[in-house]
Amino acid sequence: MRLTNILQGDYSKITVYYQIKLPLELEHMIPANDSVRLLSAFVEGMDLSDLYTTYDRIRKNQASPRQMLKIMIYAAMNGVFSSRAIETACHRDINFMYLLEGMPAPDNSTIARFVSLHLSQCSKIILAATTEQLRELGEISAKTIFIDGTKIEANANKYTFVWKKSVTRNQSKLFEKISTFVQECEASFGIRTVYTGNITLHTLKRLRKQLVRVKKEEGIVFVK
């Protein structure tokens, strides 16, 4: 006779049974003003054709690319970045379940593949579309745009202070780089913009006009 050793205990024997209560739908369990509803509606209005083109085929009974994007954005909104932590949230958090719309929770490997194989290919396009949509909705003004890698902390905490010595040192280094750049432009294109030895904002604007003129004359194409 074959004997089977059961190493795992049957904990269901001592489980407390709860009476099933209505409603069962997550729709009635999430407040109307919850941010997860806004996120879901926002992503539904986005054109994600670039994301879908990264798939050869989309399996049934699994979270769609749109749903995967929703849970990734919502996880980032709540400071959750680990694929295993996101998997756990999809099993336990009703907001993540709401975004999955009844689909089974993806495992951590599926989440990691979505980020590395699919989202990484079109993340810049999606972020640009998100920014444009926020601008159209009036949520951001787009009056100030940073193209030098400037980062601004979204969630203020006690570590967001700035040291004066560090700012002064970096500012002096930046002025040195600007001065070197202006000298290289003057030497390369035979133009003269600095007359008094001081580089001001007016000097940079004058240099920009000169460079635009050289670009048109020589047919230079900027590579983005």
Solvent accessible surface area in square Angstrom, and as a share of the most:
residue,aa,sasa,rsa
1,M,216,0.96
2,R,222,0.81
3,L,141,0.70
4,T,107,0.62
5,N,129,0.66
6,I,146,0.74
7,L,175,0.87
8,Q,124,0.55
9,G,40,0.39
10,D,84,0.44
11,Y,143,0.54
12,S,62,0.40
13,K,162,0.69
14,I,141,0.72
15,T,73,0.42
16,V,105,0.60
17,Y,178,0.68
18,Y,185,0.70
19,Q,144,0.64
20,I,132,0.67
21,K,153,0.65
22,L,150,0.75
23,P,74,0.47
24,L,120,0.60
25,E,109,0.49
26,L,46,0.23
27,E,81,0.36
28,H,120,0.54
29,M,95,0.43
30,I,8,0.04
31,P,80,0.50
32,A,95,0.74
33,N,139,0.71
34,D,35,0.18
35,S,55,0.35
36,V,0,0.00
37,R,48,0.18
38,L,130,0.65
39,L,13,0.06
40,S,15,0.10
41,A,67,0.52
42,F,32,0.13
43,V,0,0.00
44,E,90,0.41
45,G,56,0.54
46,M,11,0.05
47,D,111,0.58
48,L,4,0.02
49,S,58,0.38
50,D,58,0.30
51,L,0,0.00
52,Y,73,0.28
53,T,107,0.62
54,T,30,0.17
55,Y,50,0.19
56,D,153,0.79
57,R,166,0.61
58,I,77,0.39
59,R,141,0.52
60,K,182,0.77
61,N,119,0.61
62,Q,86,0.38
63,A,17,0.13
64,S,31,0.20
65,P,2,0.01
66,R,50,0.18
67,Q,17,0.07
68,M,7,0.03
69,L,4,0.02
70,K,1,0.00
71,I,0,0.00
72,M,31,0.14
73,I,54,0.28
74,Y,15,0.06
75,A,0,0.00
76,A,51,0.40
77,M,101,0.45
78,N,83,0.42
79,G,50,0.48
80,V,39,0.22
81,F,153,0.64
82,S,61,0.39
83,S,30,0.20
84,R,164,0.60
85,A,42,0.33
86,I,1,0.01
87,E,38,0.17
88,T,57,0.33
89,A,18,0.14
90,C,4,0.02
91,H,107,0.48
92,R,194,0.71
93,D,55,0.28
94,I,61,0.31
95,N,20,0.10
96,F,5,0.02
97,M,58,0.26
98,Y,43,0.16
99,L,1,0.01
100,L,3,0.01
101,E,104,0.47
102,G,76,0.73
103,M,71,0.32
104,P,81,0.51
105,A,28,0.21
106,P,12,0.08
107,D,64,0.33
108,N,35,0.18
109,S,48,0.31
110,T,41,0.24
111,I,1,0.01
112,A,48,0.37
113,R,120,0.44
114,F,4,0.02
115,V,58,0.33
116,S,69,0.45
117,L,94,0.47
118,H,31,0.14
119,L,31,0.16
120,S,66,0.43
121,Q,122,0.54
122,C,5,0.03
123,S,36,0.23
124,K,169,0.72
125,I,91,0.46
126,I,11,0.06
127,L,118,0.59
128,A,64,0.50
129,A,41,0.32
130,T,30,0.18
131,T,70,0.41
132,E,75,0.34
133,Q,41,0.18
134,L,54,0.27
135,R,108,0.39
136,E,122,0.55
137,L,112,0.56
138,G,61,0.59
139,E,124,0.56
140,I,67,0.34
141,S,78,0.50
142,A,41,0.32
143,K,182,0.77
144,T,99,0.57
145,I,132,0.67
146,F,108,0.45
147,I,164,0.83
148,D,112,0.58
149,G,54,0.52
150,T,63,0.37
151,K,183,0.77
152,I,131,0.67
153,E,107,0.48
154,A,98,0.76
155,N,113,0.58
156,A,95,0.74
157,N,80,0.41
158,K,148,0.63
159,Y,160,0.61
160,T,57,0.33
161,F,122,0.51
162,V,111,0.64
163,W,175,0.61
164,K,168,0.71
165,K,169,0.72
166,S,34,0.22
167,V,72,0.41
168,T,76,0.44
169,R,124,0.45
170,N,83,0.42
171,Q,90,0.40
172,S,54,0.35
173,K,105,0.44
174,L,98,0.49
175,F,119,0.50
176,E,116,0.52
177,K,142,0.60
178,I,43,0.22
179,S,36,0.23
180,T,72,0.42
181,F,104,0.43
182,V,1,0.00
183,Q,113,0.50
184,E,99,0.44
185,C,10,0.06
186,E,28,0.13
187,A,90,0.70
188,S,84,0.54
189,F,79,0.33
190,G,70,0.68
191,I,17,0.09
192,R,144,0.53
193,T,0,0.00
194,V,21,0.12
195,Y,144,0.55
196,T,118,0.68
197,G,60,0.58
198,N,105,0.54
199,I,57,0.29
200,T,72,0.42
201,L,123,0.61
202,H,125,0.56
203,T,6,0.04
204,L,58,0.29
205,K,113,0.48
206,R,65,0.24
207,L,4,0.02
208,R,162,0.59
209,K,144,0.61
210,Q,51,0.23
211,L,44,0.22
212,V,54,0.31
213,R,105,0.38
214,V,9,0.05
215,K,61,0.26
216,K,153,0.65
217,E,119,0.53
218,E,116,0.52
219,G,55,0.53
220,I,63,0.32
221,V,125,0.72
222,F,132,0.55
223,V,144,0.83
224,K,240,1.02
